[in-house]
Amino acid sequence: DKKGQTEGSGGETETETKGGQKEEREIVTMEAKVELYGEKLSIRGEGNGPLEALLNGLNPKLPTKVDIMRYYAHAIGKGAGAEAVVYVQVRGRPREGMGQVKRFGVGIEQNTSKAAIKATMSAINHLLRHAVPSQPPVEFRIPAKL
């Protein structure tokens, strides 16, 4: 198996050769500013899509590793004015000695990627409320460019 990276006008792609066949996949980079328990942080992550890139950038800063367990999306309305509704379930261990906890979040936006990011951050906030219940855990600003 061989891996290589190239940069093109559409972003970075990775070419992987498995058993003589080439597969290309886009690598998404997410850069964002978050506020975690009152501390302002910059995060940067890469992944197969915006949610994997988000988690790869955010997980090292969180008190627990967060995984996405379920993802579901549908539209409200029709045509160009339709909005995407995304539901995300995440799993993590908010405090030491506590078992795995699952929480859902919902995001609504015309842009499906932005709705998915909002849903993921909503779910992470619900999850982290178990860690320090008296504080709002994560404030997240969606980047202007996705």
C-alpha positions, -999 to 999 in steps of 0.1 A, spaced: 0 0 0 13 34 -10 1 69 1 9 102 -15 -4 138 -12 -10 164 -39 -23 199 -37 -47 211 -63 -71 241 -68 -99 221 -51 -79 215 -20 -56 187 -9 -62 152 -20 -46 120 -9 -39 91 -33 -38 57 -18 -29 25 -37 -43 -7 -25 -39 -39 -44 -29 -20 -76 -59 3 -76 -57 40 -69 -82 58 -47 -83 95 -43 -99 112 -14 -101 148 -4 -86 159 28 -105 186 46 -88 210 70 -108 227 97 -95 258 115 -117 273 142 -117 293 174 -134 278 203 -140 288 239 -136 259 263 -146 265 299 -138 303 294 -104 297 277 -102 309 241 -84 283 219 -75 279 182 -80 244 168 -68 228 136 -76 193 123 -77 173 91 -100 145 81 -121 129 54 -148 155 59 -156 185 81 -168 165 111 -137 143 113 -115 173 108 -134 191 136 -130 162 160 -93 157 151 -87 194 160 -110 195 191 -104 161 208 -68 170 220 -83 200 239 -113 182 254 -113 163 288 -125 132 269 -122 117 235 -154 123 216 -166 99 189 -196 104 165 -219 74 168 -248 84 146 -255 110 120 -288 117 103 -299 146 80 -330 157 62 -343 189 45 -370 213 56 -386 229 26 -378 226 -11 -355 242 -36 -328 268 -30 -344 280 2 -345 245 19 -327 241 51 -307 211 63 -315 196 97 -287 174 110 -289 152 141 -256 139 156 -250 115 185 -216 116 202 -201 94 228 -174 102 255 -165 98 291 -171 133 307 -154 126 340 -128 101 355 -146 71 368 -177 78 348 -189 54 321 -194 63 284 -222 88 279 -241 94 247 -257 127 238 -275 141 207 -273 175 191 -292 192 163 -281 218 138 -302 237 112 -286 257 83 -290 260 46 -254 247 43 -254 210 53 -218 211 65 -225 240 88 -257 223 101 -236 192 108 -209 212 127 -236 230 148 -252 196 156 -218 181 166 -210 211 188 -244 210 204 -240 173 212 -205 179 226 -219 207 248 -245 183 262 -219 157 268 -194 180 286 -221 195 309 -215 163 329 -178 172 334 -183 207 350 -221 211 353 -219 248 365 -201 261 334 -211 262 297 -184 241 281 -177 250 245 -185 281 224 -178 276 187 -179 300 158 -184 285 124 -156 295 100 -167 318 72 -153 294 46 -159 257 47 
